Amino acid sequence: MAEPTPAPWSEIHRLMGEASQAFGRGELQSAADRAAAVLKLSPDNPDALHLIGLCFLEAGDARRAAALIRAATLGKPGDARLLHNFGIACEAAGDVTGALSAFTRAAMLDPSHAESRFNLGVLSETISDVAGAEQAYRDTLRLAPGHAGAMAYLASALEQRSAIEEASALNAAALKLVPEEPVANLTAAQLDIRAGALEPAVSRLEALLARGRLSARNRALAAGRLGGAYDRLEKPEQAWLQFLAAKAALRETLGPADDEGVYGFAAAARMARYLDAAFKDVPAATGPAPVFLVGFPRSGTTLLDQILSGHTGLAVLEERDTLQDVLEAHLLDDADLQAFMGLDAVGLESWRRAYWQRVTEYLPGRRADAVFVDKLPLNSVFLPLMQRLFPAAKFLFALRDPRDVVLSCFMQSFDLNEAMRHFLSLEETARYYAAVMSVGAMAAERLEGRLHRVRYEDVVADTETEARRLLEFLELPWQPAVLDFQKTARTKRINTPSYSQVAEPIYTRARERWRRYETQLKPVLAELGPFVKRFGYV
C-alpha cells in the first residue's frame, strides 16, 4: 500500500528545520535551497523569506537581504526579532533611516530586547544624535547590565564629551568582562593619551592592531591614535607609518568616488569663476545676519568656537549644513550659479528663510537677542556666495601655517564624507587646501571691515588679547568667562577631532609641527608655498 503524501505543513516544517540546521552549520547554499523549497509550497512564507535573507546577509549581499527580510516582516508585522534583523540588514546596506526605524519599532514591540536598544545607540551616533545614543546605551545596560558592548560604546561617548570619571569606570568594567573588546581598548588608549600615559597607550594599541579582526573603521582609529601617541613621543618616522596605515584602512570604507558634490574640486573651481559676480550689485537685505566662522579643518576653529561659546551674548552652532539648500540648488552647475548671482532681493530672501529654518532645527533653544555664530571651516570656499546671501554678515577667518594644517588633516582619521574623503592622501589634502583657501583668501580681500583674521599661533601665544580683539570686532563687551574654554568644552560633546585638545590648557606643541615631518611633506611643499607666503608664514 502506497505511503500517503505528507501534508504541506509537515513538509514545510521538515524543510525549515533542515534549513535552520544548515544555516547554523554555515552551509548557506544548502540553507537557502531548502528555504526556497518552502516558498514553492508556501509563497510569501515569512520564516523562509527571513532565513534566505539571513543567508544573503552572511554572504555580503546586504541589499537583497534587506529586501527579503522586509518582505518577511509584512507577514509577521509584530515580530520584534524579524524587525531587529531587518535593521541589521538595512544598516549593512547603508540605509541608516530604515535601520533606525526598524530598531525603534523592535524596541517598542519588545521593550526587554536589549540588543535593539544597543544597535539604536550605535546608529544614533552615526547621525550625531549624541543624547539619543547615550540614552539607548543606558537603556541597554538597564535591560542587560553585563552588556560589555554597551558599556564600551557609552564610555567612548562619555570620553568624547570629557566626562572622564564615568567613562573610565564604565570602560574598566567593559574590559573586565571582555578584555579584547575593540572599542573599550580604543577608549582606554585614548584615556591614557589624555592623561599623558603615552607608553601604555602605545602598548595597548600595538596589541590591538596585532590581534587583527578589527573593522576597517576601528583599524583606522587604532592606527591614527597610535600615530598620534608616537608623535607626542617625538617619533615622527613611526608616527608617519601609522598615519599611512590609518588612511589605507579608511579607504576600505570609501564608497564610489564623486567630485560633483558641493565639496568637490569642481564646485570650488566654479565658485572661483563667479567670485567677481558675487560682489557686483548686491541687493540690500533686511533682518538678522549671521557671523560665519570659517577657515580650514585643523586651523583652530574649534578652539575659537569654545572661546566664543563662553560669552553669554553669543550662540554658536558647530559644523552643521545650514547652507545646504542654497548650495545644492546653485553650486553644481554654472547656469544655476549664474542665476543665483542675478537674484533680486525677493529671490534671495526665500533662501535666507531656508537658512534660518535650518538654524532653528539645529539650535532650537537659541536666544533671539544672541549674536549667532555659524561655525563650519570649509564654508571658506563659499564666502562669495555667503556674502551675497547675507550682505551684512560678519566673517571670522581662521588661519594657521598651511604646512601644519595639511599635516594635521592627514594625521586625523576623519569619518569619511563628501569633504573628508579629500584627506586620504597627502597630495590630495594639499590640493584641496589650495582649492578652498584660494577662494577664501580672494574673497577675504574684498571683505575688509566685515572680516576678521585670527591666527591660531597668536591665539595660543596670547589668548586673552586675541579673544578681546574677537569680541571688539563683534561689538560685544568683554567677559572673562571666554578664557575658561576648557570648562566650556567639558559641558558638551564637540564633533571634531579637537574635542580632547580644547579640554586641555593652552599648549604650543602643535606649532611648527611640520618641521618634524619636513621629509614626508616634501612632495607638497611647493603647492603650499604660495599660501605660506600669502598668509605670512615665511
N, C-alpha and C positions, 0 to 999 in steps of 0.2 A: 504494500500500500504506500503511495507516494506521501512524502512529508508535506504538511501544509505550508504554504508560503508565509513567511514571517510577516506579522503586521508591520506597516511602515514605521510606527513609533518605536517598535522594538529594534528594527534595523537602524533607525536614526540614533537610538540610544547606544547601540553597539559601535557604530561608526564614530560617534562623538567621543566615546570612551577611548577608542583606539587613537583618534586624532589627538586627544589631550595627552595620552601617554607618549605618543611620538614627539609632540611638542616639548614635553618635559625632558625627553632624551636629546633634544636639539636636532631632531630629524625633521626639519622644516618642510621639505618637499612632501614627505610621507604624511605629515600632519595636514598640510594644505590639500592634498589629494583626497584624503578621507573626508575632510570638511566639505570639499567641493561635491563629493558624492552625496552628502547630506542635502546640499542645496538642490540636487536633482530630484530628491524625494520631497523636499520641503523648501521651495523657493522662499527667499527672504528670511530663512531661519536665523534669528539673531545670534544664537550661540555659534553657528557655523561661520557667519559673517565676521563675528568678533575674532574667532580663532584664526581665520585666514588673514584678517587684518594684523593680528599679532605676528604671524609668520612674515608678512611683508615688512613690518616694523623691525623685526630681528634681522631681516635681510638687508635693511638700509633703505627701503623704499617707503619713506615716511608719508609722502603724498597719497599713495594708493592705500596705505594703512589707514590714514585718517578718513578717507572716503568710505572704506569698508566698515570701520568701526562706527562712523556716523550713521551709516545705514542700519547697523545693529541697534544703535540707541533708539531708532524710531520704533523698533519692535519691542523694546524694553525701556520706555522713557523714564521709568522710576528707578533704574538700576544704577546706583552710585558707582559701583565697580566699573561698569561699562563707560560711564562718563569720565571717570578718572583716567582710564586707558585712552579714551578719545583725547583727553587733554594732553597726555604724554605724546600721542601721535601728532597732534597739532603743533606742539612745541618743537618736536623734532623736524617738522615740515616748515618751521619758521612762521607759523600762524599764531602770533602771540595773543591776538584778540580772541581767537577761537579757543586757545588753551586756557586763558583767564576765565572765559565764560564757562568752560567745561568744569574746571576745578572748583569754581564758585558754586555751580549747581550741584556738583558731587558733595561738597561740604554741607550744603543745605539739606540734601536728601539724607545724608548720613553724618550728623554732627559729631559722631565719635571717630570718623575716619581721619586719623592724624596725617596720613601721607598726602591727602588732598590739600590740607592746610599748608603743609610744608612746600609743596610744589607751587601753591598760590603765592607763598612768600618769595620763592626764587624768581617767579615771573614778575611779581610786583617790583622787585629790584631792577629788572631789565627796563621797565618803563619809568624808572625814577620815582616810584611811589614808595618812598622810604618808610613812611609811617605805616602804610599798609603792610609792607614786608615785615617790619618788626612785630606788628600785631599778629600776623599769620604765624611767625616763628614762635611767639609766646603762646598762641593757641595750640600749636603743635605740641609744645612741651607740657601744656596743661593736660592734654589728652594722652601724651606718651612721654613721661618725664625722663625716660632714658634714651630719647631720640638724639643720638650724637650729631647727626647732620643738622638738626635744628639748632642745637647748642652752638655748633661751629659757625653756621651762617649768621645767627643772631650776634655772636661775638664779633664776627667780621663787620657787620653793620654798625655795631656799637663802637668799634675801634675807629671806623671812618667818621664818626661824629665825636670822637675823642672822649667817649665815656669809658675811660681806660680801666677803672676798677672793676666794673661789672663785666666788661669784655674779657679781662684777664681771668676772672673767676669762672665764667662760662667756658672759655676756651680750654682752661685746665681740666674742667670736668669732661669736655668732649674728648680730649686726648687720653684721659684716664680710661674712658670707655673704649675708644678706638684709636690706639696710638698712631696709626698710619693715615688717619682722616686727612685728606689733602687740604681742605680749606682751613682746618684747625692748625695744621702745620704752617700754612702760609701766614695766618694771623699771628701765630706765636713768633715767627720770624720778624714780622712787621713790628710787633710789640717790642721785641728785643732791639730792633734798629732804632725805634723811637726812644728807647731807654739808653742808647749808646752802647749796648752789648753787641758789638758787631761780629766778633768771632763766633759766639754761639749761634747767631743768625746765619752766618756763612755755613757752619757745620750742618745746621738743620736743613737749609735749602739745598746744599750739595747732596745730602742724603735723600731728600725728597725727589730730586731730579734723577738720582741714580736708581731709585726704586722703579721708575717708569710708571706706566699705567695711568698717567695723568691726561686729562683732556688737553687739547691744544691751548685753550684759554688759560688753564692753570699752569701749563708749562711756560707760557709767556710771562705770567705773573711771577712765577718762581725764578725764572732766569732774569727778568727785569729787576726784581728785588735783590737777587744775588749780585747783579752788576752794580746796583746802587750801593750795596754794602762794600764791595771791592773798591768802588770809587771813594767812599768815605775813608777806607783804609789806605788810600793813595796807591792803589794798584791798577793803573789805567789799562794795562795790557789784558789782565784777567777780566776787568770790567767790560772792556770792549767786546771780548768774545761772548760774554753773556748777553750784551745788548743785541749782538747779531743773532744769537740763538733765540732770543725773545721775538725778534722780528720774523724769523723763519717760522716759529710756532704760530704767530698771528696770521701769517699768510695762509695757513691751513684753514683759517676761519673765514677767509675772504670770499665774498660772492663774486659774480661776474663783474668785470671792470666796466665802469660807466663814467665818462667825463662830461656828460651832458647835464648834470645837475647844477644847482646854483653855486656849489662849492668846487666846481670843476675849473680846469685851466681855461676852457673856452669861455665860461662866464666871466672870469677875471679879465680876459682879453677884451671881451665885449664891453665891460664896464670902463676899461681904459679908453676904448674908442669913443665912448659917449661922454667922457669926462667934461669936455668943453660945453657940450649941450646942456649938461646938468646944471651949470652955473649961469645960463643965459635966461633972462626974462623970467625969473622965478616968481610965480604968483604969491601974493601975500597970504598969510594964514592967520586964523584966529584960534583961540583955545590954548590948552596946555601944550607944552613941548617937552620932550624927554631930555635927559642928559645921557649920551651914549659913551660908555667906557669900552674902548677898542684898543687894538694893538696887534699882538700875535700870541698864540698859545705859548706859555712859559716865559712871558715877558714881564711878569709881575702884576698882572691884572687881578689875581686872586688876593694878593696882599692889599692892593688898593681897595678891592671890594670889602675886605674885612675892616679896614680903616674907616671907610665911608659908612659902613653898616653900624658903627658905634655912635653915629650922630643921630639925634632924635628928629632932626628935620629932614632926614633922607630915607627913602625906601628903595632898597637895592634888589633888583631881580637878577639872579645868577644864571646865565647861559641857557636861555630858552628862546625858541624860534618865533619871536614876536613879529618878525618881518616876513615870515614865510609866505603869507598870502600874496603880498605885492611882488616878492622876488620870483615866485613860481609863475606868476601871471605875466611878468615883464622882462625877466632876465635871461630867458632861454632861447630868445630869438631876436635878431636885430630889429625887425619890424615892430615887435612888441615893445622893445626898449625905446625905440624912436617914438612910438605912440605915447609911452609914459612921459617922455620929455615934453610932449606937446599938450599934456593935460592942463586944463584951466583949474581955477580954484575949486570949482564944484567937483570936478573929476578927482582931484587929489583928496578932497575931503572924505570921499567914500572909503579910500584906502587908509586914511587916518583913523576912521571909525573902526575899521577891521583891526588895525594895530591895537587900539585901546581895548577892544573887546578881548583880544588875546592876553593883554596885560592883566585885565580883570580876572580872567580864568586862571592865570598862573599866580597872581598875587591878590586874592580876593579881599584880604584884610588891609589893603593899602589905604593909608590916610589920605584924604583928598588934599590936605594942605601940605603934604610932604613932597619934597622935590624927588621926582622919580628918576632913578639911575638904571639904565638898561645895559648890563654888562655881558658882552659876548665878543671876545677878542677878534674873531675872524670877520666881524662886521666892518673891519677896516676896508675890506675890498668893496664894500657897498657905500662908502662915505658919500660919493657924489649923489647917489640915489636918495640916501637918507636925508641929506641937507635939502634936497629939493622937496621931499615929502614934508619935512619939518624945518622950514627956513629960520625958525627961531631957536632951534635946538643948539645945545652946547655939546662939545666933544672933549673927552679926556683921552689923550693918545699916549698909550704906554709904550716906552722904548726901553730896549736893553741891547747890549752888544750883540749884533746879529750872529756872531760865531757862537756865543753862549746860548742864544735862543735855539738855533738849529741843533746844536749838540744836545740840549736839554729835551727838545722834541724827540730826537732819535733815541734818547735814553728811556723814554716812557713807553709803557705797554698800554697805550690807549685802547679803550673799546672802539672797535672799528665802525666808522660811519662814513658818510659821503666825504667829509673833510679829513678825518683822521687816517683814512687809507693812504693819504699822500705822505705819511711819515714812515712807510715801511722800508725805505732805502734812504741812505744819507743824501744821495744825489737828488732824489725827488723831493726830499724835505727842503733842501736848499732852493730848488727850482720853484717850489710852491711859495716859500718865503718871499722870493723875488717877485713872483706874480702878484701876491697880495700886497706887499709893502710898497711896491712901486705905485700902485693905485692910491694906497693910503697916504703916502708921502706927497704925491702930487696934489691930492685933494686938500691935505693939511695946509699946504702953502696958500691955498685960496680961502682958508677959513680963519685967518688971523683975526683975533678978537673973540672968536667963538670957540676956539680950540686951545686946549692947554696941554702942553707936552710934559710928561712925567717920566724921568729916567729911573729905572729900577736901582741903578747903582747909587743915585742920590738919595733915594728913599731909605735904603739900608744904611747909608752913611749918616744921615741926619733926618730921622723920621719926622720929628716934630716940625722942623722947618718946611719940609715938603707937604706935610698934612695941612699946615697953616696956609700955604700957597694954594692948595686944592680948594679949601673952604673959602678963601678970598675970591678965587675965580668963580665959585658957585654962589657967591654973595650970601654966605651963611656965617653966623657967629662961631667963634672958637668954642669947642667943647673938649675938655681933657680926655673924655671917655674914648675918643677916637684912637688914642695911643694905646688903649688896653685891648688891642685887636686879638690878642691871644684868648682873652676871656670871651670876646665875641665869637671867635672861631669855635670855641668849645660848646657853644649853645646850639649849634645846628650842624647838619650834615653839609659838607662842601663837596660839590660834584665835580671836582677836578683833582688831578694827581697831587696838587699842592696842599691837600687838606691837612696833612701832618706837619708840614713845614710852617704854615701860618699859625699853628697852635704852639710853636716854639718862640722863644725870644728871637729878636732880630739877629741874624748871623751873616757873615760875609764869605762863607766858604764857597758859595756858588759864583762869586765874582771872578772873572777871568779863568774859569774852569777850563775853557777851551785850550789854554796853553798846555795843559797836561795831555791833551789829545791832538796836538798840532799835527803829528804824523798822520793820524787817522782822518783828520779833517782836510788834509792837503787837497784831495780831489775837488773840494767845493769852495776853497778859499777865494779863488778868482771870481766865482759867481757872487760871493758875498761882499767882495771888496768895495764895489760902488756904494753899498749900503753902510758899510763900516765908515766910509768917508762921509757920506751924506748925513749920518746921524751923529758924527763927531766922536767916533771911537778909534781914530788913528793914533 
